[in-house]
Amino acid sequence: MNLKGIKLYCLFVLLPVLLHAQTGTISGLILDSKSGEPLIGANIIYAPGKGTVTDIDGRYVLNLPYGNYTLKASYVGFESVEQQINLQEPKVTIDFMLDYLTLTEVEVVGDIARARETPVAFSTIQPKTLQEELASQDIPLMLNATPGVFATQQGGGDGDSRINIRGFNQRNVAVMLDGVPVNDMENGWVYWSNWFGLDVVMHSTQVQRGLGASKLAIPSVGGTINLQTKGIGARRNVTLKQEVGDNGFLRTSLGYTSGKLKGGWGITAAGSYKRGNGWVDMTWTEGWFYFVRIDKDLGNHRLSLKAMGAPQRHSQRSYKKSIAEFDTAYAHDLGITNDQFLNKPLNLGIKYNPNWGYLERYSINESGDTLHADRNQVSGSLNYYHKPMFSISDFWNVNKKLYISNIAYLSLGNGGGTGLENSASITADGQMDLQSLYNANRYGKYNADRVSQGILRSAINNHVWYGLLSTFNYQINDILTLSGGIDLRSYTGKHYREIYDLLGGDYYISRPNQLNANEDPKLHKVLGDKYGYYNDGIVRWGGLFGQLEYKKDKFSAFINITASYSGYKRIDYFKPKVLELSDTTLRIGYSDVINYNGVIYDRNSPGLEFAETGWKYIPGATIKGGANYNINDNMNVFANMGYLSKAPRFNNVYDNNNTLFRDIENELVKAVEVGYSYYNSKITFNLNGYYTIWDNKPADRAASIRIDDETYSVNINGMDALHKGVELELAYKVTKQLMYEGLLSLGDWKWTSADSARIYDDYGNLKQVRYFDAKGIYVGDAAQFQTRHTLRYEMIPDLYLKAAFTWFDKYYSQFDPLNLDPVTYPGSFDDEGNPRQSWKVPGYYQVDMHAGYGFYLSGVRLDIRGSVLNLLDEKYISDADNNDSFGGQSFNDFDAKSAAVFFGLGRRYNISLQLSF
């Protein structure tokens, strides 16, 4: 047989064998088990020296003949994981979740909850989900994809969003950035415009509902939002992203991580720039973001230096208006008749923004000729701020049992917001008539000196905030872990009003209620001069915390105890100065001359000090605990309970006259939560219920009451509420390509108290007692019903289409409890004497659509993504105040015509292209 015949013979003999030796594809992701972040460059080995590494998305692909294999996933700093597989089909998907070899700052400082171990209700937004769905929204709006969360854009300005969790607004939701609290130290609010750009460097985002897993003494009544930024990756990576959106929105972002360099160094840096015109009229925005982190490993220490900030300016829509001013057809649908419309411009559209006007700054020369100038749009509500944050950290793995972290941080806030001093008339199209103010200020018939009567002022809120967070974690033995530490903070907020724009005039003279008692009342005020008020709010905070954790086999538990001590002090630079004598205290203003015991005292007397309060210290404490039991490999149950005694905020301790509010009481929170979870390769199911009692809830700000032509501040500090509900989360992998996610949140939140507010004068005399009754009234300002359904279909790897449907209902408008006074406002009660419910906002839905495709081109990863938010252009009311008279209406009927509202944003889009290499 010749050679050719031998070859043909071998081919026919071996053909059945070759046909039988089929090949299949094993693919999947290798992820950080704590954050869900992909591990780039992780190794996946199927035989000695044979395997591959993951790409920029943490994805791997192996093409192998059918057979049995042992796959081993490994990554520097993580524990390796092995899994056996019998490959007998064309495609198999296996994902690996790797744990850290040692404790990290994310685990110790960030207090990240862990599935089947931490006994609290929580939801984690994976970085991939953030990239697919954020579409340049504020971060809180993304969190509407988690149970119990209600977030809105309020007036529609960039960064002006707010968030409620389980009916508690963000003053009572702890927001943590890399373990450091960022809620305002005076009023508890979170200004999201200060945190633009975080998505570029986000490592993980986790919402813990209820008292949560944080060890610190923080105001987590409704929950905790944990934001963790990226550290240094194992490999160098660069990303460049360009976004384009509706209404002229453009954003460019750049990120870089060096990977681990020689000598234990590492650098992560990022920057972003955005601008846009805004969906709502005249809500333009412009902002920058920068982030730098430098790490250095020194033996068992990792030193980290971090700096970040987001200087920005954006125009706002600050004031709610009646429904008919926005849309008369919508008002008619809600039963508002034509004769109930206000005598104002109507049907201006849901994009209508009353907080701006046109202005031409013309001049008239000596010949009387008018020299025209450009006619510009001028915002009457402009926010500008820069809050850089710096930190230096030492993360110390002392040994296998002990981990210590120390974080020292500094935050410097500078900026404010503008507003109109003295109201302007309204033009026919509903805008501020700034032109009339300019005309009167500059060329008024009886204003030869060009004294400005109406101006734009700026409310400045600067602060210096520094602190130290020191934490240890000690593993006593295989089942017990002890952790604890200290939380020290010092905060000084400087608040004053300054002249921002004289609107054509040369100077401004303070009104009688705007005077600085220590200067000439006739002093001419020019740009940048302070007037109206000038004070410091000073807060000192000390906290101790300790936690003991137990974990053995299927059972885990913890108990946490904290103690805090809050100190408040106020300095008022506009009140008369104070002179302390041995037997009395003199208050001396600019024109005061006092004869005391034959001695003349005036503003030049030595020893004068600015008016300041003493320190008011208030203790607080928390005790909470919980347990988790893993029934089997798929099911677990948990329960937790806690008691929180929370010191009032600064604004509920001192009023604007340096007077200490009387009858101050700590807020008391008692909470119980139970939950059940089920996991397998196709389904994740979480169900939990909560029951939270909140006693002595203070008002967000002091109310003002007129008595005998005098204005008094009153602090409401006796309202009680009960928040209870059920929350459900479900994720179901229908097929390899199709994923369904759903949630349902059913809340029942009501006020349970009838109480009184006592009004005192400056000398401690009781002037009046105001009674109010809110018992049985639904808590307003957040929807108590929420459901969301999401489908994600991945046709081929990295080509996806996602649709999300969200519905909110059982939403009652915000209300003022003092309006529920049976004597002053008898119309606030029904015929049986029960308080009337505030107006119920119509339920609404929103459909969002997302799509994207990722691929490699010459070694560069390209991701093209697009989103359409509010795809069906649903018209809905997102925010409402009950019986709101600020906009000029006089109805107090607890219905639609009596409410002031913001409409939600209509259809928007965002398209992005990202390059990674």
URLIN-V222260 format. One record per residue. PHI is phi as a letter, one per 40 degrees, with the letter a starting at -180 (999 if undefined). OMEGA is omega in degrees with one decimal (none if undefined). Layout:
PHI/OMEGA ; PHI/OMEGA
This chain:
999/-178.9 ; c/-175.7 ; c/-178.8 ; c/179.7 ; c/178.5 ; c/-179.5 ; c/180.0 ; c/179.1 ; c/-179.3 ; c/-179.3 ; c/-178.8 ; c/179.6 ; c/-174.9 ; c/-175.4 ; d/178.9 ; c/179.5 ; c/-179.9 ; c/179.6 ; c/-178.5 ; c/-176.9 ; c/-179.2 ; c/179.4 ; b/177.1 ; b/-178.9 ; b/172.4 ; b/-179.9 ; a/179.2 ; i/-178.5 ; b/170.7 ; b/-169.4 ; b/168.6 ; c/-174.3 ; c/-177.0 ; c/-174.2 ; b/-174.5 ; g/-178.2 ; c/179.2 ; c/177.3 ; b/-175.2 ; c/177.9 ; g/175.4 ; c/-178.5 ; c/172.0 ; b/-171.9 ; b/177.2 ; b/176.6 ; a/-178.5 ; d/178.2 ; g/-177.3 ; b/-179.9 ; i/-179.1 ; a/177.3 ; b/-178.9 ; c/179.0 ; c/-174.4 ; c/177.1 ; c/-177.6 ; g/-175.5 ; c/174.5 ; b/176.3 ; a/176.0 ; b/173.9 ; b/-172.1 ; b/172.6 ; c/176.1 ; d/179.6 ; i/-179.3 ; c/-178.8 ; b/169.7 ; b/-179.2 ; c/178.9 ; b/178.3 ; b/-178.5 ; a/-179.9 ; a/-176.8 ; d/178.0 ; g/-178.3 ; b/175.4 ; c/178.0 ; c/179.4 ; b/177.0 ; b/176.8 ; a/178.7 ; c/-177.7 ; a/173.5 ; b/-175.7 ; c/-179.5 ; b/178.9 ; a/-172.8 ; c/-176.8 ; b/177.3 ; b/179.1 ; b/178.0 ; b/176.0 ; b/178.9 ; b/175.6 ; b/-175.2 ; b/177.3 ; b/176.6 ; c/174.0 ; c/179.5 ; b/176.9 ; c/179.4 ; b/178.3 ; c/178.9 ; c/-177.6 ; c/-173.6 ; c/-175.6 ; c/-173.6 ; c/-179.5 ; f/178.7 ; c/178.0 ; c/-177.9 ; b/-179.7 ; c/177.7 ; g/178.4 ; a/-178.1 ; c/-173.2 ; c/174.2 ; b/175.3 ; c/-179.3 ; a/174.9 ; b/-179.8 ; b/174.4 ; c/-178.4 ; c/178.1 ; d/179.4 ; c/178.6 ; c/178.5 ; c/-179.7 ; c/-176.1 ; c/-167.4 ; b/-173.5 ; c/175.7 ; f/177.1 ; g/170.6 ; c/168.7 ; c/-176.5 ; d/-179.5 ; d/-178.7 ; c/174.5 ; c/-174.3 ; c/170.6 ; c/177.4 ; c/177.7 ; b/-174.6 ; c/174.0 ; g/-176.1 ; b/173.7 ; b/-178.5 ; b/176.9 ; b/177.7 ; c/-175.8 ; f/-177.2 ; c/177.4 ; g/177.3 ; c/-179.2 ; c/180.0 ; g/-176.7 ; c/-176.4 ; c/176.3 ; b/-179.3 ; a/172.6 ; b/174.2 ; b/-178.0 ; f/177.1 ; g/179.1 ; b/-178.2 ; c/-169.2 ; c/169.5 ; c/-177.7 ; b/172.4 ; b/-179.2 ; c/175.6 ; b/-175.4 ; b/176.0 ; b/-175.8 ; f/176.3 ; g/-177.2 ; b/178.9 ; c/-179.5 ; b/175.0 ; c/179.9 ; d/-174.5 ; c/-179.7 ; c/-175.1 ; b/176.0 ; g/-175.9 ; c/174.7 ; b/-178.6 ; b/-170.2 ; c/176.3 ; c/178.1 ; c/-173.4 ; b/172.2 ; d/173.7 ; g/-177.5 ; c/-179.0 ; c/-179.9 ; c/-174.3 ; b/-174.3 ; c/175.2 ; c/177.8 ; a/176.0 ; b/-177.5 ; b/175.1 ; b/175.0 ; b/-177.3 ; c/-177.5 ; g/-176.5 ; c/170.0 ; g/-174.2 ; b/-178.4 ; c/178.4 ; c/-171.7 ; c/173.8 ; c/-174.9 ; b/-174.8 ; c/-176.2 ; c/177.0 ; c/178.2 ; c/-178.9 ; i/-179.9 ; b/174.1 ; b/-178.5 ; c/177.1 ; b/-178.5 ; b/177.9 ; c/-176.2 ; c/169.2 ; c/-179.5 ; c/177.7 ; c/-179.0 ; c/-177.0 ; b/177.0 ; c/179.3 ; a/176.8 ; b/175.8 ; b/175.5 ; b/-175.2 ; b/176.1 ; b/179.2 ; b/175.4 ; b/-179.4 ; b/179.4 ; c/176.3 ; f/172.7 ; g/-178.3 ; c/175.3 ; b/176.5 ; a/176.8 ; b/-178.4 ; b/-179.7 ; b/178.1 ; b/-178.5 ; a/168.3 ; b/-172.9 ; c/-166.4 ; g/-179.2 ; c/-177.7 ; c/177.2 ; c/178.8 ; g/177.2 ; g/-179.3 ; c/174.0 ; a/-178.1 ; b/169.6 ; b/-179.9 ; a/178.9 ; a/176.8 ; a/-179.8 ; a/175.9 ; b/178.6 ; b/170.0 ; a/178.6 ; a/-178.4 ; c/179.8 ; g/179.1 ; c/174.7 ; c/179.8 ; d/172.3 ; f/172.1 ; b/179.7 ; c/-178.7 ; a/172.2 ; a/-177.9 ; a/177.3 ; b/173.6 ; a/174.5 ; b/-178.7 ; a/175.9 ; b/174.1 ; b/178.5 ; b/179.4 ; b/176.1 ; a/176.6 ; c/176.9 ; b/-177.3 ; g/179.4 ; c/-180.0 ; b/165.5 ; b/176.1 ; c/-177.1 ; b/176.4 ; b/-174.0 ; b/175.1 ; b/179.3 ; a/178.2 ; a/-178.2 ; a/176.4 ; c/-174.8 ; a/172.3 ; b/175.0 ; a/178.4 ; c/-171.4 ; b/164.1 ; b/-166.7 ; c/-169.6 ; b/173.7 ; c/179.4 ; b/177.8 ; c/-175.4 ; c/-176.4 ; c/176.7 ; c/177.5 ; c/-170.7 ; a/-177.6 ; c/178.8 ; c/177.6 ; c/178.2 ; c/178.2 ; c/179.8 ; c/179.5 ; c/174.6 ; g/178.7 ; c/-177.5 ; c/-176.2 ; c/-177.6 ; c/177.5 ; c/176.3 ; c/178.3 ; c/176.7 ; c/-177.3 ; a/172.8 ; d/-174.7 ; b/172.5 ; f/-176.9 ; c/178.6 ; g/-174.7 ; c/172.2 ; c/-174.4 ; d/177.8 ; b/-177.3 ; c/-169.5 ; c/173.3 ; a/178.3 ; a/177.7 ; c/179.4 ; a/171.2 ; b/-178.0 ; c/-178.9 ; c/175.5 ; b/178.0 ; b/-177.0 ; c/-175.2 ; c/179.5 ; c/-179.5 ; g/179.4 ; c/178.0 ; c/177.3 ; c/-173.5 ; c/177.2 ; b/178.7 ; c/175.7 ; c/-172.4 ; b/170.8 ; c/-178.6 ; b/179.1 ; c/173.1 ; c/179.5 ; a/-176.6 ; b/176.6 ; b/176.2 ; a/-174.8 ; a/173.6 ; a/-177.0 ; b/178.1 ; c/-179.6 ; b/-178.6 ; b/176.8 ; a/172.1 ; b/-171.9 ; b/173.2 ; b/177.3 ; b/-168.1 ; b/169.9 ; c/-176.0 ; d/175.2 ; a/-177.2 ; c/-176.4 ; b/-170.4 ; b/177.0 ; b/-178.7 ; b/175.5 ; b/175.3 ; b/179.7 ; b/172.7 ; b/-174.8 ; b/-179.1 ; a/176.9 ; b/-178.4 ; b/-179.0 ; c/179.4 ; a/176.8 ; i/-178.0 ; a/-179.0 ; a/-176.1 ; c/176.0 ; a/-177.3 ; c/175.2 ; c/-172.7 ; g/-170.0 ; c/175.3 ; b/173.5 ; c/-176.9 ; b/178.7 ; c/-178.8 ; c/178.5 ; c/170.4 ; g/-177.9 ; b/176.5 ; c/180.0 ; c/179.7 ; c/-178.1 ; c/178.7 ; c/177.1 ; c/179.2 ; c/-179.1 ; d/-178.0 ; c/-178.4 ; c/-171.9 ; c/-174.7 ; b/179.2 ; c/-174.8 ; c/-177.6 ; b/-175.5 ; b/-178.1 ; c/-178.9 ; c/179.7 ; f/175.1 ; c/-179.3 ; c/174.9 ; c/175.7 ; b/-176.9 ; b/166.4 ; c/178.5 ; b/177.5 ; b/174.7 ; c/-175.8 ; c/177.3 ; b/177.5 ; c/175.3 ; a/169.8 ; b/-173.6 ; b/175.7 ; b/-176.2 ; a/177.7 ; b/176.2 ; b/-177.3 ; b/-172.6 ; b/172.3 ; b/176.4 ; b/-175.7 ; b/178.4 ; c/-175.9 ; c/175.7 ; a/-175.2 ; c/-174.7 ; b/-176.3 ; b/175.9 ; b/179.5 ; b/176.5 ; b/-179.7 ; i/179.0 ; i/-179.5 ; b/179.3 ; b/-177.6 ; b/-179.0 ; a/173.4 ; b/-173.4 ; b/171.8 ; b/178.0 ; b/178.6 ; b/-174.5 ; b/175.7 ; a/177.2 ; b/178.5 ; b/-179.6 ; c/-176.8 ; b/-178.3 ; a/-179.2 ; c/177.0 ; f/173.2 ; g/179.9 ; c/179.1 ; c/180.0 ; a/-178.4 ; b/176.2 ; b/-175.9 ; c/174.1 ; c/-178.5 ; d/-179.8 ; c/-179.3 ; b/-169.5 ; c/166.5 ; c/-175.5 ; c/-176.0 ; b/177.2 ; a/-179.7 ; d/-178.3 ; c/179.7 ; c/-177.7 ; c/178.0 ; c/-179.9 ; b/179.6 ; b/-175.3 ; d/177.7 ; g/179.9 ; c/178.6 ; c/173.3 ; a/174.9 ; g/177.3 ; a/176.2 ; a/-177.5 ; a/174.2 ; b/167.9 ; b/-175.0 ; b/-179.0 ; b/171.2 ; b/-174.9 ; b/172.8 ; b/-179.4 ; b/172.3 ; b/179.6 ; a/177.6 ; a/-178.6 ; a/176.6 ; b/-178.5 ; b/178.7 ; b/177.8 ; a/178.4 ; a/179.2 ; f/-174.2 ; c/-171.3 ; b/173.6 ; b/-177.8 ; a/176.1 ; a/168.5 ; b/-174.4 ; b/177.8 ; b/177.2 ; b/172.7 ; b/-179.6 ; b/179.1 ; a/-176.4 ; b/177.4 ; b/-177.6 ; b/177.1 ; a/-178.5 ; b/175.9 ; b/179.5 ; b/-175.8 ; c/-179.2 ; b/174.3 ; c/178.2 ; d/179.5 ; c/-172.4 ; b/175.5 ; b/-179.3 ; c/173.2 ; b/-175.6 ; c/-174.7 ; b/179.9 ; a/176.1 ; b/178.7 ; b/175.0 ; b/-169.4 ; b/176.5 ; c/-173.8 ; d/-174.1 ; b/-174.6 ; c/171.3 ; b/-174.3 ; b/175.1 ; b/-179.2 ; b/-178.2 ; f/175.4 ; g/179.3 ; b/179.9 ; c/178.2 ; b/175.4 ; a/-174.1 ; c/-179.9 ; c/-178.5 ; c/177.9 ; c/176.0 ; g/179.1 ; c/178.8 ; b/175.3 ; c/-178.0 ; c/178.5 ; a/177.0 ; c/167.7 ; c/176.2 ; c/173.0 ; b/-178.1 ; b/-178.0 ; b/179.2 ; c/174.4 ; a/-177.6 ; a/176.0 ; a/166.8 ; b/-179.8 ; a/179.7 ; a/180.0 ; a/-179.1 ; a/177.9 ; b/177.3 ; b/177.2 ; c/-175.8 ; c/174.8 ; a/-177.7 ; c/-175.5 ; b/-171.7 ; b/173.0 ; a/176.3 ; b/177.3 ; a/175.2 ; a/173.4 ; a/176.3 ; a/-177.7 ; a/178.2 ; b/-176.9 ; b/171.7 ; b/-169.5 ; b/177.5 ; c/176.5 ; c/176.1 ; c/-178.5 ; d/-176.4 ; c/177.0 ; b/178.9 ; b/178.6 ; b/174.2 ; c/-175.0 ; c/177.8 ; b/-178.2 ; g/-179.2 ; c/177.2 ; c/176.5 ; c/177.0 ; c/174.9 ; f/177.7 ; c/177.8 ; b/174.8 ; c/169.7 ; c/-178.6 ; b/-177.6 ; b/175.2 ; b/-172.0 ; b/174.7 ; b/-178.6 ; a/175.5 ; b/-178.1 ; a/178.4 ; b/178.9 ; b/175.9 ; b/-179.4 ; b/160.6 ; a/-173.6 ; c/-177.3 ; b/-171.6 ; b/166.5 ; b/-175.5 ; b/178.1 ; b/177.8 ; b/177.7 ; a/176.3 ; b/-177.4 ; b/-179.6 ; a/-173.7 ; b/175.9 ; b/-178.2 ; b/-179.7 ; b/177.0 ; g/178.0 ; c/177.7 ; c/171.8 ; c/179.3 ; c/177.0 ; a/180.0 ; c/176.7 ; c/177.0 ; b/-178.6 ; b/177.9 ; c/175.8 ; b/179.4 ; f/177.4 ; g/174.6 ; b/178.9 ; b/-179.5 ; b/175.0 ; c/179.0 ; b/179.6 ; b/177.4 ; c/-173.6 ; b/-178.3 ; a/-177.9 ; c/179.6 ; b/-179.3 ; a/174.8 ; b/177.2 ; b/176.8 ; b/-178.3 ; i/179.9 ; b/-179.9 ; b/-177.9 ; b/174.0 ; b/-179.9 ; a/170.7 ; b/-175.7 ; b/178.1 ; c/-173.8 ; c/173.8 ; b/178.4 ; c/-177.1 ; b/-170.7 ; b/178.6 ; b/174.9 ; b/174.0 ; b/-179.7 ; a/175.5 ; a/176.4 ; a/178.1 ; b/179.5 ; b/-178.5 ; b/174.1 ; b/-172.8 ; b/-177.5 ; b/169.4 ; c/-175.2 ; b/-169.5 ; b/163.2 ; b/-172.3 ; a/-179.0 ; b/175.0 ; b/-177.5 ; b/-176.8 ; b/-179.3 ; b/172.8 ; c/-175.6 ; c/-177.6 ; b/177.0 ; g/-179.9 ; c/179.2 ; c/-178.1 ; c/-175.4 ; a/172.0 ; b/179.1 ; b/-179.5 ; c/175.1 ; a/-175.8 ; b/179.6 ; b/-175.4 ; c/178.5 ; g/-179.8 ; c/177.1 ; c/175.5 ; c/-177.9 ; c/170.8 ; g/177.9 ; a/179.4 ; c/-179.0 ; c/173.7 ; b/-178.8 ; a/170.5 ; a/-178.6 ; a/179.8 ; b/-176.2 ; b/171.9 ; b/176.4 ; b/-178.5 ; b/180.0 ; b/-173.7 ; c/172.8 ; b/-178.9 ; d/175.1 ; g/171.5 ; b/-171.4 ; b/172.1 ; b/-175.0 ; b/176.0 ; b/-178.8 ; b/177.3 ; b/-178.6 ; b/-179.7 ; b/174.9 ; b/179.5 ; a/-176.2 ; f/-171.2 ; b/-178.6 ; b/-177.7 ; c/177.9 ; c/-177.8 ; a/177.3 ; c/-176.8 ; c/-179.7 ; c/174.5 ; c/178.0 ; c/179.4 ; b/-174.8 ; c/-179.8 ; c/-176.9 ; c/-177.7 ; b/-178.7 ; c/178.6 ; c/179.6 ; c/-178.2 ; b/-179.3 ; c/-175.4 ; c/179.7 ; c/177.3 ; g/178.8 ; c/178.3 ; c/-178.4 ; c/177.1 ; c/173.3 ; c/-175.0 ; d/178.7 ; c/-178.5 ; c/176.9 ; d/175.6 ; c/-178.3 ; a/178.0 ; b/177.2 ; a/177.1 ; b/177.4 ; b/179.8 ; b/-179.8 ; b/177.5 ; a/179.1 ; a/177.9 ; a/177.5 ; b/-179.1 ; a/-179.9 ; b/177.1 ; b/-179.3 ; f/176.7 ; g/179.2 ; b/177.6 ; c/177.4 ; b/176.0 ; b/176.3 ; b/-178.1 ; b/175.8 ; a/179.3 ; b/169.9 ; b/-179.1 ; c/-174.7 ; f/-173.8 ; d/-175.8 ; c/177.1 ; f/179.4 ; c/176.7 ; c/-174.5 ; a/176.0 ; c/-176.0 ; c/-176.7 ; a/-177.9 ; a/173.6 ; b/-178.5 ; c/175.8 ; f/-175.9 ; c/-178.9 ; c/-176.2 ; c/-178.8 ; c/174.6 ; h/178.9 ; c/-175.4 ; b/-179.5 ; c/174.8 ; b/-171.3 ; b/175.2 ; f/-178.7 ; b/-173.3 ; c/-176.8 ; c/-178.2 ; c/-174.0 ; c/168.5 ; b/-168.2 ; b/160.1 ; b/169.0 ; c/177.3 ; c/-177.2 ; c/179.6 ; c/-175.7 ; c/175.3 ; b/178.0 ; b/176.7 ; a/177.7 ; b/-178.2 ; b/172.4 ; b/-179.0 ; b/175.1 ; b/179.5 ; b/178.5 ; a/none
